């Protein structure tokens, strides 16, 4: 009672700080809903993405096994503006696009246009798309990224991140062999999904904890016949500038 009276007399109002958002994977779509089965019942190059948070960064990673085809544009039914973040040319090229979704997506149709007409169900030109919640939407990407390697043999690649909660993304293209995550222990990375049916590329992620490691490494078993590597990182809630 005495403490309550003192609070009223001094006009003191306790401050309530809003918790910073945490980074998280927020929905994904890939051609293979369960890549561990190595079976894609109904492959498609038209994605349907659903997310649950406001202000997500939506990331799309595309690959072309033949290397003769190119991504020319990305569009979705909700009318977002897609930006080309990075591209690696070569025998097994990778493209990375992104956009900001101010509100949750509900079965938003995402379509990639290639430099030719993609045969229905073709696994040689394919992509994966996913949402990331809690990122800095004003300045999403960590400096000094992306890291792009062509002619990659699966050897360990060290990626340096600093901010607590940074969301590290690794995309790998494989030349007609099992994906890295089925042949290699990719921890601390987790698999988002497989890219393609017959391409066997993949996208994986790792979220840096508070006070955790500042360098994280990714490698792949040479048996997977890895060809191309793209590493990137979204700014976490500890880097909101």
CORNORNOR-V622193 format. One record per residue. N is the residue number from 1. SS is DSSP state (h for helix, s for strand, l for the rest). OMEGA is omega in radians with two decimals (999 if undefined). NEAR is the number of other ideal C-beta (glycine too) atoms within 8 Angstrom. Layout:
BEGIN
<<N	SS	OMEGA	NEAR> <N	SS	OMEGA	NEAR>>
END
This chain:
BEGIN
<<1	l	3.14	4> <2	h	-3.14	5> <3	h	3.12	6> <4	h	3.12	7> <5	h	3.14	8> <6	h	3.12	8> <7	h	-3.14	8> <8	h	-3.11	7> <9	h	-3.09	6> <10	h	-3.12	6> <11	l	-3.07	5> <12	l	3.08	5> <13	l	-3.13	4> <14	l	3.12	4> <15	l	3.08	4> <16	l	-3.12	4> <17	l	3.09	4> <18	l	3.14	4> <19	l	3.08	4> <20	l	3.11	8> <21	l	3.09	7> <22	l	3.13	7> <23	l	3.12	14> <24	s	2.98	8> <25	s	-3.04	9> <26	s	3.12	11> <27	s	3.11	11> <28	s	3.05	11> <29	s	3.02	11> <30	l	-3.11	12> <31	l	-3.14	13> <32	l	-3.10	13> <33	l	3.08	5> <34	l	-3.03	6> <35	h	-3.13	13> <36	h	3.13	5> <37	h	-3.09	6> <38	l	-3.09	6> <39	l	3.12	6> <40	l	-3.02	9> <41	l	-3.10	4> <42	l	-3.12	5> <43	l	-3.12	11> <44	l	3.06	8> <45	l	3.05	14> <46	s	-3.08	7> <47	s	3.00	11> <48	s	-3.01	9> <49	s	3.05	16> <50	l	3.09	10> <51	l	-3.04	13> <52	l	-3.06	7> <53	l	2.95	10> <54	l	2.98	6> <55	l	3.02	9> <56	s	2.87	15> <57	s	3.13	13> <58	s	-3.08	16> <59	s	3.08	14> <60	s	3.11	15> <61	s	-3.12	16> <62	s	3.11	13> <63	s	3.03	18> <64	s	-3.09	14> <65	l	-3.08	14> <66	l	-3.13	7> <67	l	-3.12	10> <68	l	-3.11	4> <69	l	-3.08	11> <70	l	3.02	7> <71	s	-3.14	13> <72	s	3.11	6> <73	s	3.05	7> <74	s	3.12	11> <75	s	3.07	7> <76	s	-3.07	13> <77	l	-3.14	5> <78	l	3.01	7> <79	l	3.11	4> <80	l	3.07	9> <81	l	-3.10	4> <82	l	-3.11	12> <83	s	3.05	7> <84	s	-3.12	8> <85	s	-3.12	10> <86	s	3.09	11> <87	s	3.05	9> <88	s	3.09	11> <89	l	3.14	6> <90	l	-3.11	10> <91	l	3.13	8> <92	l	-3.03	14> <93	s	3.08	14> <94	s	3.02	15> <95	s	3.07	12> <96	s	3.10	15> <97	s	3.05	14> <98	s	3.03	12> <99	s	3.12	11> <100	s	3.09	11> <101	s	-3.09	15> <102	l	3.11	5> <103	l	-3.12	5> <104	l	3.10	10> <105	l	3.11	14> <106	l	-3.12	5> <107	l	3.12	7> <108	s	-3.13	12> <109	s	-3.14	9> <110	s	-3.06	14> <111	s	3.06	10> <112	s	3.07	12> <113	s	-3.13	8> <114	s	-3.12	12> <115	l	3.04	6> <116	l	3.09	5> <117	l	-3.10	4> <118	l	3.09	9> <119	l	-3.13	5> <120	l	3.11	6> <121	l	-3.12	9> <122	l	3.09	10> <123	l	-3.08	12> <124	l	3.03	11> <125	s	-2.98	14> <126	s	-3.13	16> <127	s	3.02	11> <128	s	3.13	15> <129	s	-3.08	12> <130	s	3.11	15> <131	s	3.07	16> <132	s	3.14	15> <133	s	3.07	13> <134	l	-3.12	12> <135	l	3.04	14> <136	l	-3.06	12> <137	l	3.11	7> <138	l	-3.13	4> <139	l	-2.88	6> <140	l	-2.87	11> <141	s	3.10	10> <142	l	3.11	13> <143	l	3.12	4> <144	l	3.01	4> <145	l	0.07	10> <146	l	3.03	9> <147	s	-3.02	10> <148	s	-3.13	8> <149	s	3.01	10> <150	s	-3.04	10> <151	l	-3.09	7> <152	l	-3.12	13> <153	l	3.12	6> <154	l	-3.12	11> <155	l	-3.04	6> <156	l	3.09	6> <157	s	3.14	12> <158	s	3.14	7> <159	s	-3.08	14> <160	s	3.08	7> <161	l	-3.04	12> <162	l	-3.03	7> <163	l	3.07	11> <164	l	3.12	12> <165	l	3.11	15> <166	l	-3.07	17> <167	s	-3.07	14> <168	s	-3.12	15> <169	s	3.06	13> <170	s	3.07	14> <171	s	-3.13	17> <172	s	3.06	15> <173	s	-3.07	16> <174	s	-3.07	18> <175	l	3.01	10> <176	l	3.11	7> <177	l	3.13	8> <178	l	3.14	9> <179	l	-3.08	13> <180	h	-2.99	15> <181	h	3.08	10> <182	h	-3.09	8> <183	h	-3.05	10> <184	l	3.00	10> <185	l	-3.06	3> <186	l	3.10	12> <187	l	0.22	4> <188	l	3.11	5> <189	l	3.02	12> <190	s	-3.09	8> <191	s	3.01	11> <192	s	3.11	12> <193	s	3.14	13> <194	s	3.10	13> <195	s	3.04	17> <196	l	3.08	14> <197	l	-3.03	10> <198	l	3.04	8> <199	l	3.08	13> <200	l	2.94	12> <201	s	-3.09	16> <202	s	2.98	16> <203	s	-3.10	15> <204	s	-3.12	16> <205	s	3.08	12> <206	s	3.12	11> <207	s	-3.11	11> <208	l	3.12	15> <209	l	3.09	7> <210	l	3.14	6> <211	l	-3.12	4> <212	l	-3.09	7> <213	l	3.09	5> <214	l	3.08	7> <215	s	3.09	8> <216	s	-3.05	12> <217	s	3.09	8> <218	s	3.07	13> <219	l	-3.09	9> <220	l	3.08	14> <221	l	3.13	8> <222	h	3.10	8> <223	h	3.13	7> <224	h	-3.12	16> <225	l	3.14	9> <226	s	-3.06	15> <227	s	-2.99	12> <228	s	-3.10	17> <229	s	3.02	14> <230	s	3.10	16> <231	s	-3.12	14> <232	s	-3.11	15> <233	s	3.04	13> <234	s	3.13	16> <235	l	3.10	13> <236	l	-3.11	16> <237	h	3.07	12> <238	h	-3.12	10> <239	h	-3.07	13> <240	l	3.05	7> <241	l	999	4>>
END
